[in-house]
Amino acid sequence: MTIEQDWPRVSQQKAGARASWLRLDQTRVLVIALAIILGILVAPPAIILLLRSLSITNPDATVGGWTLTHYLRFFTNPDLYRTLVNSLTFALFSTVVALLFGGTLAWLVERTNTRFKALAYLTTVISMGTPYILYVSAWLFLLGRSGPFNDAWRTMTGTRQVLFNPYSLTGMILIEGFLWSPLVFLLLSSTFRSANADLEEAARMSGAGVLRTVWSVSIRMATPAIAALALFVFIRAIEAFEVPALVGMPGNVDVLTTDVYRSIKESIPPDLGYASAYSVVLLVAVAILLHFYGKLSRNAGRYSTVTGKGYRPRQFDLGKWRPVGDALVIFNFLIVLVLPLLALLWLSLLPYMRPMRPSGVAQFSLANFATVLSSEYYRTLAINTLIVGVVAASVGMILALFTGWLSARRKAGAQFVDQLATMPLVFPGIVMGVAFLMIFLSVPLPIYGTIWALAIAYTVRYLPYGLRYTYAGVLQISNELEEAAGASGATPLQSLRRVIAPLLSPALLSGWLFIFLIATKELAVAVLLSGPSSPVVAVGMYDLWVNGQGGELAAFGLIWAAVMTLVASVFYLAGGRAGGAGAH
Amino acid sequence: MNRREVTFGLGALAASGLFPWTRAHAAGPDLVAAAEAEGKVTWYTTMIVDQSVRPLAAAFMKRYPKIAVEFTRAGSGDTALKIINEGQAGRMMGDVFDGTATFSSVMPAGFVEPYKPDSAAAYPDKFKAADGSWHALNFYYLTAAYNTDLVSADEAPKTFNDLLDPKWKNQLVWSVVPEPVAAPGFLGNMLMAKGEEQGMAYLDKLAAQKVTNMNSSQRTVLDRVIVGDFPMGLMVFNHHVAISKAKGAPIEWLHMEPLVSSASLLGLIKGAPHPNAGKLFIDWLLSDEGQRVLASTNYLPSRPGVDAAIPTLLPTGPKPFETTFMSPTIVADNLKTWIGLLDKKFM
C-alpha cells in the first residue's frame, strides 16, 4: 500500500475525517517502510549465520546439504573450556577494574571536594576520540618488558627477568579495564550528579565516617545504576576484539572472539560453517545477557531522587582523605592520558623503537610525521574513515529518529520496528563482520571490498545506540506539542519534521557524534570487511602494528586522535545540553 | 625482428651491463596502453611497507604515472587466504602477489595465471617456473639476531646448540606465522640439517627453553629485540637487521649456520581485475630498473647483474655462510608438516 494509491480516496473525505485518515495512513506507511528497510538491513546477518552454521561447506567453498557437525565440533572442541574460562575471566575482571577505577573517579569528581576535576573531564574527552588500537599499543609499550616500569625494575634489581608481562591474561584485564574506565566515568558521573545529597549529609550528621557514608549511602543509592552498567561493560568485554587481538593473541591467550577471527583468517578455505556456529552460540549468549541487562537497566533509576530542591547537590567534604582523592584523579590523568600520549610521542619521534631513556632524545626526528602527512595512503585512510563514519551516523540517526519516535509514542506496530532496530545489539563486532562478509560475498552487487560495505555494517551495528538517544529524547518531549500541531492540521510527518525533530536536535546531534566517534575507531567489524581498495583507520593501524611500523602508527595516531578529540569535544558539549539523554 | 625480440635483445644487453643507458624499463607499447587503460594495479605483498613497498610503488608510478599502485601488506599465509577466498567467492580484488609461501597455497587452488614477462628472460631457470607461474622477486636469509646493548658479542650464541644454554630460557622470541621464513622454517632447517632423529631431539630441548611465539611479522619480532623486550630473536631477516643498524639500532645478526634461505615468488593472479597492469607491474619489478630500486632499499635482488647494496648479507659475499634453501618444492611438500610440529611442540 502506498500513499499515492490512497490519495484519491482520502481527498474525498471531509476535512476533519481527512486529517485522521492521513495521520493513520502516514504512520502506518512509515511503520511498514521502516519495517522493510530495517528487515533488509538487520535480518540477513542473523539468517545467513544460522543457515551457514547448519550447512555443509564443500572444499571449493560452495554450500550444500544440512549438518550439525559445526555445532558438534564447537561443543566437543577440547580447547572450548579453556577459551570460555579465559573469556569469562577477562570480561569479569576487566569489568571490575573499569568500575572500581571509573566509578571511584566519577564519585570523587561529582560528589566530593576533590581538586583537579577538570583533568578527569579532559581525560575522558580525549579518550573518546582516540582509537582503541592506539591506546592498546601505547599501554603495551608502557607495560612491556622494556617499558619504563619493567625498565626501572630491572635497573633496580639488576636482573634480566621482568616484573610484569603484559602479554598475559592479567595484562589484557588491566588494559581493557583502563580502556573502559572513561566511559564508566562518563555514565556514572551523571548518576552521581543526580543523586540526592541530603541522605549523605544526614549520614554524616548522624556520626558516620567518610567510608561508612560512602558504603552505606552513596554506593547503595547508585547500586541499580552500577549493576546495569557493570553488566553492560561485561557484555562489551565478552565481545571485545582489540585487546584480545593485540594482547591476547601474541600471548597465546585465546578468547571467544579471537577464536572466531582465527577460524576465518587462519584457515584455508575459511571455516565459515564453524565460524557461523560459533557466532550463533555467541549471539545466544549475548542475547541472554542483554535480557538481564534490560531488566537491570529498567530499575536503574529506582533510587534516583531528582526533585526540585537541592538541584545542585552539596559537595561531600573528604576531610583528611582529600589528598587521596586528588592523587586518584591525577593517577587517572597520568595513566589514561599523559603516559599513553607521551609513549606515542616518544615512538613517533624515533626512527625505530627504543626504551624511554634520555639517550633516545638525540635521535628525535620528525621523519615519521613527514611520511604520514605526505603519504597518499594515510590520506586515503582518513578520507575513507570519515566517509564511513558520516554515512553510518547519518543513516543510522535518520532510522533511529523514525523508530524512536514511533516507539516512544507507542504507535501500532512500533514495538516490532523497535525490536528489529535493537536486534544488532546482540551481535559482537566480529560476528557482525562474519555475517556481512558472507552477505556481501553472495549478493550480486559490487559492494564487497568497498567502503560501502563498511558503511552498511556500521549503520546496522550502531543503530541501537542511536535509537537510545532518540527514544529517550522523544520521551522528554510532551505529547501535547504534537497534538497541538495535529489540531492545527499538521500530518504526523509534518509535526515530526517541524516540531519533534527541532526539539530533538541536541539528542540527534549527540547520537550522531556518538556513532561517528565509535564507527571511526572500532576494529572488530572493519577487520574482516575492509579490503585493499577500502582501507580505514582502525584496520590501517592494526596492519601498521602487526607489520612493525610503530613509529608511523604513533605519528598518524596522534594526528588522528587530535582531530577526533575536536569532534569528541563537540559531543561532550552537545551531550551536556541534551540533558543526559545518554545512551550506552 | 619483431618487437618482442627487440625488447628481449635490449633486455639481455642491459642485463649484461653493456649498455647502462638502456636500463630504463621498456615494455611493449600495447601492454603499456592496455595497462594504462586499466589505470591501477592491486599488489598483495608480503614485503614491509615503509622499507620496500612504498619505494617500489613510487618508482613504478614515476615510470608509469597513469597507473596507480594499491597495495595491502600481510604475511604469506594471510595473503594466500585472501586470494583464495576472493577467488572462490568470485570477487577477486588483487592482481599481483608475492611471498615465500603464498604460491604454494594459491597455485593448487588454481588462482595463478602463468605469465612470462620479457624482462624475465635474463633470469636463470632455477629462479623461475618453466611455465611462468612464478618468478623469484628477491632473496631472504634468516638467522638469529641479538640486542647489542643487552648481549655482548662474546656472550652471544654461536651455534644452534648454544641456544639451549639455560641462560636463554624465556629470552628468545620468534614469529610463528605459517611461512618457511618463520618458526616453521626453523623446524624444517633443523630436521634437514641435523637429520630427522637428532633434529627432533634438538627441537624438544629448544621447546623447553620456552620461546615466545608472536603471530606478527618477522619485522615486529626484530623490533621487540631492538627495543629490548627480548635479548635475542630467531628467524629474522638479515637485511632487516642491516636496515635498522643503519639507523643506529643496537642490533646484530649471527652467522648461525646453516641459515635459512628462501625466495619471494612473484605471480599474476588468475581472474585479476587489472590483468594488463598486473603484467606490466611484474615485468617492471623483474626488470633491471625495478630490481635496482629493490636493491637500493637494501633488499636482496634476484636479477643477475643487479648487485646487493650490502654484499655481506649474501651467502656468496665477503663473509660467506651456509644456507638451507627452502625451494618452492620443499615448501610445497613440507610446510604443513612443520606447522603441525610447531603446534604440537611449541604452542
Interface residues (C-beta under 8 A of the other chain):
Chain A: D60 A61 G144 R145 S146 D151 R160 Q161 Y167 M249 P250 N252 K265 E266 S267 I268 P269 P270 P351 Y352 M353 R354 P355 Q363 T371 S375 Y377 L441 S442 Y448 G449 G531 P532 S533 P535 D543 W545 V546 N547 G548 Q549 G550 E552
Chain B: T42 Y44 I48 V49 D50 R54 E70 F71 T72 R73 A74 G77 D78 A80 L81 I84 N85 E86 Q88 A89 R91 M93 G94 S105 A109 L150 N170 Q171 P178 T212 N213 M214 N215 S216 S217 R219 T220 L222 D223 I226 V227 G228 D229 F230 P231 S244 K247 G248 A249 M347
